[in-house]
Amino acid sequence: MTLNPSSLGLTDRNYIGKSQFDDPYLNGAVDELIIYNRALTAQEIRSLASVSNAVADPKMVASSYAEGAD
């Protein structure tokens, strides 16, 4: 079975670092969050993992957040 985020319908429990269930909270911190407007290729993921503060092509980014940025 393949599900997409849109398969969930409208939700009001959208968390980063917390489950919608009774799972424990993330034991850490989220410093940067980037939401892309498509799935990344394996090569793009490898490139992002090997370079700090890389975003790749800004046209792919739907939304991003970095701690301390305004």
URNORGI-V946539 format. One line per field, one symbol per residue. ss: DSSP state (H for helix, E for strand, L for the rest). phi: phi as a letter, one per 30 degrees, with the letter a starting at -180 (. if undefined). Layout:
# URNORGI-V946539
ss->???
phi->???
This chain:
# URNORGI-V946539
ss->LLLLHHHHLLLLLLLLLLLLLLLLLLLLLLLEEEEELLLLLHHHHHHHHHLLLLLLLHHHEEEEEELLLL
phi->.cccedddidbcbcccibddcdddddclbcdbbbcccadddedddddddcbdhccideddddabbbeidc
